[in-house]
Amino acid sequence: MSEHPGDPYAIHFAGEKLEQEVSSVLIAYRLTLSGAQTVEYTPWHRDSSMGPYAVRVHTGDDEITLSVTDWDDRLDEVRPFLRAWIRQRVHLERAKLKSSSRRRDPYWVDAWRRAHPWG
């Protein structure tokens, strides 16, 4: 944690930002796609096996843990990293775009279209 050594408030707020970034990616995924593989996350305060200010993301048998210790000085990179991680593990060929959603995420729409070049 290079930016906030010893500052508990800054570490706490970085942990909240990390959770917000992960949550934002997963909400966009769910609002855009139906029938897509489930992707869930668990924050550190709901799982005592994780260190403080960490988030575990899992889909199928794959999981990754993101922590403030590792991401504090580059929280702006969490969203693109997590999208790519998910995209490598889910099969969008089986998914559909949600027709009822008014808030489709452009990243997931583009990823879906790449998986469905025929439309």
MOLINFEN-V660599 format. One record per backbone hydrogen bond with DSSP energy under -0.5 kcal/mol. NH is the residue of the N-H (numbers start at 0). CO is the residue of the C=O. Records with the same first field share a line. If there is no record, write none. Layout:
NH->CO, CO
This chain:
6->3
7->5
10->6
11->7
12->8
13->9
14->10
15->11
16->12
17->13
18->14
19->15
20->16
21->17
22->18
23->19
24->20
25->21
26->22
27->23
28->24
29->25
30->26
31->27
32->28
33->95
39->57
41->55
43->53
45->42
46->43
49->46
53->50
54->65
55->41
56->54, 63
57->39
58->61
61->58
63->56
65->54, 63
67->52
69->66
70->66
71->67
73->70
74->71
76->73
77->74
78->74
80->76
81->77
82->78
83->79
84->80
85->81
86->82
87->83
88->85
89->85
91->89
93->90
94->91
95->33
97->31
98->96
100->97
104->27
108->104
109->105
110->106
111->107
112->108
113->109
114->110
115->111
118->115
